[in-house]
Amino acid sequence: MKLLFTTALLVSSLLCCAQKQNVYLLKNNGEMVNTKDSADFLRIVREPEEGEGLYDVLDYYLDGKQKLIGKSSRVEPVKFEGTCLTFFKNGKRKSITNYHSGRLINELFEYFPNGKVHVVKKYPAVVKFGNDVDTTSLITEAYDSLGVAKVVEGKGYYTGYNDDFTEATEEGPVENGKRTGDWKGADKKDTVTFTEKYVNGVLITGVAVKNGKTLNYTNARVTRAAFAKGDAGFGMFLARAIRYPAAARERNIQGTVILKFTVNKDGSLSNIRVINSVEKSLDNEAARAMGTSAKWAPATKYGIPVNIEYTVPIQFALATYGR
């Protein structure tokens, strides 16, 4: 489903560019919407030029100012490759990141809205998923908004902020680039305050207080939902569950259906729907197959299972399923 944002500015840019473009209206959580009033930003994914293998990804705030510049190995959902730049609404640079196959690698630079560097992090070549709180990277440098160094050569005291830098969300000591000792923070959205203890970058204990109730957790503050047998097991499940519709096979219809669904607190899946359509029979088969999934390991916040939205691309390719 291509959601077109038809403004004079966009039409002008499309006419000036010979490359095919896919245009989407998106919420900040990645959900596609149909109207500008419901959107947080506009995304253009531009087809590669001849001889190139990567798509240009260009995000814009609704006032037309640049939000992101990057490259992706696919149209939707994007899988970033190489250097990616993001910007605040005031036009100042927000971050410089580097990706390999959609995963952060090497150095990351984040900036305050005034343009000064906030933090420099270093990611390993291989990043293990499962923890939404970033403890896989090393904090090598950190500064306050005036440019005063707070972490130097991986040692010091780090303060993290929310996305628009209006409030501090966590703080604690850093040694050799890793979290260490006692950390504390607050999540106003979830009305939670927390304290944590780290040893060499590993979360040993965490205690959160929400509405007067104490929650205890270990290993991770926030975890993602996951298929019980991991990514490899999920791929095997889809390969067994999907039956290529005969009519689509005969007409040589191929493409990637994108599903969105809720992983509930008990690990069950619900509200399975298509957010990127290829063809009705392929759409229906993707949703049917996903509905046969066994329960997942649910996402957690502060040790408590929570409902979470999940997006999965399902590729229908005759080279894979045979003719």
PEKA-V584288 format. One record per backbone hydrogen bond with DSSP energy under -0.5 kcal/mol. NH is the residue of the N-H (numbers start at 1). CO is the residue of the C=O. E is the energy in kcal/mol with one decimal. If there is no record, write none. Layout:
# PEKA-V584288
NH_CO_E / NH_CO_E
This chain:
# PEKA-V584288
3_1_-0.6 / 3_23_-0.6 / 4_2_-0.8 / 6_4_-0.8 / 7_5_-1.3 / 11_7_-2.8 / 12_8_-2.2 / 13_9_-2.0 / 14_10_-2.5 / 15_11_-2.2 / 16_12_-1.5 / 17_13_-0.5 / 17_14_-0.9 / 22_45_-2.5 / 24_43_-2.9 / 26_41_-2.6 / 27_31_-2.5 / 30_27_-2.1 / 33_25_-2.2 / 38_35_-0.8 / 39_35_-0.6 / 39_36_-1.1 / 40_26_-3.0 / 41_26_-1.9 / 42_60_-2.9 / 43_24_-2.7 / 44_58_-2.8 / 45_22_-3.0 / 46_44_-0.6 / 46_56_-2.8 / 47_20_-3.2 / 52_49_-2.5 / 55_72_-3.2 / 56_46_-1.7 / 57_70_-3.1 / 58_44_-2.9 / 58_56_-0.5 / 59_68_-2.0 / 60_42_-2.8 / 61_65_-3.0 / 62_40_-0.6 / 64_61_-2.3 / 67_59_-3.1 / 68_59_-1.6 / 69_85_-2.6 / 70_57_-2.3 / 72_55_-2.4 / 73_79_-2.2 / 81_71_-2.4 / 82_99_-2.4 / 84_97_-2.7 / 85_69_-2.8 / 86_95_-2.1 / 87_67_-2.2 / 88_92_-3.0 / 91_88_-1.8 / 94_86_-3.2 / 95_86_-1.4 / 96_109_-2.3 / 97_84_-2.6 / 99_82_-1.9 / 100_103_-2.3 / 102_80_-2.5 / 103_100_-1.5 / 105_98_-2.7 / 106_123_-0.9 / 108_121_-2.7 / 109_96_-2.6 / 110_119_-2.5 / 111_94_-2.5 / 112_116_-3.4 / 115_112_-2.3 / 118_110_-3.1 / 119_110_-1.4 / 120_141_-2.6 / 121_108_-2.5 / 122_138_-2.3 / 123_106_-3.4 / 128_126_-0.5 / 132_130_-0.5 / 132_222_-2.0 / 133_222_-0.7 / 135_133_-1.2 / 138_122_-2.7 / 139_177_-2.9 / 140_120_-1.9 / 140_138_-1.0 / 141_120_-1.6 / 142_151_-1.7 / 143_118_-2.7 / 144_148_-2.0 / 147_144_-2.0 / 150_142_-3.5 / 151_142_-1.9 / 152_155_-2.7 / 154_140_-2.2 / 155_152_-1.4 / 156_174_-2.1 / 157_150_-2.1 / 158_172_-2.8 / 160_170_-3.1 / 162_167_-2.0 / 165_162_-1.6 / 169_160_-2.6 / 170_160_-1.2 / 171_184_-2.1 / 172_158_-2.1 / 173_182_-0.5 / 174_156_-2.9 / 175_178_-2.6 / 177_154_-3.0 / 178_175_-2.1 / 180_173_-1.9 / 181_198_-2.0 / 183_196_-2.9 / 184_171_-2.2 / 185_194_-2.0 / 186_169_-1.4 / 187_192_-3.2 / 188_186_-0.5 / 191_188_-0.6 / 192_187_-2.2 / 193_209_-1.7 / 194_185_-2.4 / 195_207_-2.2 / 196_183_-2.6 / 197_205_-2.5 / 198_181_-2.7 / 199_202_-2.1 / 201_179_-2.4 / 202_199_-1.7 / 204_197_-2.9 / 204_202_-0.6 / 205_197_-1.2 / 206_217_-2.1 / 207_195_-2.8 / 208_215_-3.1 / 209_193_-2.8 / 210_213_-2.7 / 211_191_-0.7 / 213_210_-2.3 / 215_208_-3.3 / 217_206_-2.2 / 219_203_-1.5 / 220_218_-2.5 / 223_300_-2.2 / 224_130_-0.5 / 226_297_-2.2 / 230_227_-2.4 / 233_229_-1.1 / 234_230_-2.1 / 235_231_-2.2 / 236_232_-1.9 / 237_233_-2.3 / 238_234_-2.4 / 239_235_-2.1 / 240_236_-1.9 / 241_237_-2.6 / 242_238_-2.5 / 244_242_-0.5 / 249_245_-2.3 / 250_246_-2.7 / 251_247_-1.6 / 252_249_-1.4 / 253_248_-2.9 / 254_252_-0.5 / 255_316_-2.3 / 257_255_-0.6 / 257_314_-2.6 / 258_276_-1.8 / 259_257_-0.6 / 259_312_-2.9 / 260_273_-2.8 / 261_310_-2.3 / 262_270_-3.0 / 263_261_-0.5 / 263_308_-2.9 / 264_262_-0.8 / 264_268_-3.0 / 267_264_-2.2 / 270_262_-2.0 / 273_260_-2.5 / 275_258_-2.9 / 276_258_-1.4 / 283_279_-3.0 / 284_280_-2.8 / 285_281_-1.9 / 286_282_-2.4 / 287_283_-2.2 / 288_284_-2.6 / 289_285_-2.7 / 290_286_-2.1 / 291_287_-1.8 / 292_288_-0.5 / 292_289_-1.4 / 293_290_-1.7 / 296_267_-3.1 / 297_226_-3.0 / 298_296_-0.6 / 299_306_-0.6 / 300_223_-1.3 / 301_304_-2.3 / 302_221_-3.3 / 304_301_-1.9 / 306_299_-2.3 / 308_263_-1.7 / 310_261_-2.8 / 312_259_-2.5 / 314_257_-3.5 / 315_313_-0.5 / 316_255_-3.4 / 317_315_-0.7 / 320_317_-1.3 / 321_317_-2.3 / 322_318_-2.1
